[in-house]
Amino acid sequence: MGETEKRIETHRIRCLSKLKMFLLAITCAFVSKTLSGSYMNSMLTQIERQFNIPTSLVGFINGSFEIGNLLLIIFVSYFGTKLHRPIMIGI
């Protein structure tokens, strides 16, 4: 095996390693987002029962949470073009 072939093979291993780490990170983020959403919905139901809050207000709270996520995505998308996108997502 020549020196060039070794470099290409090392580069392929590094790329696959980065891809695997990215997939692992995105999977963990998706699972945590799903679990936190489920937990929040169950807590909103408990709060609604405990404090006799109308369902419309609970819906407003839940919608506000989703709007906040949307605004964050817009923020990251705008600054992601100017700054380092993975660091912005991490923050």
C-alpha angles and dihedrals in degrees: 000000000000128000092254092052090051091052092050091049091048090049091051092051091050092049092049090048091052091047092050092049091049092050090048092050094047091047091051090048092050093048093048091048091050093047093046091049091051091047092049093051092050091048092049089054091051093048090048091054096041098049099029092240115172117253091239090062091048088051089051091052092050092046091050089055091054092046088052090054090049092051090050091052090051090050093050092045093052097045093035090072091055101035137036104295100206091051090049091051091047092052 
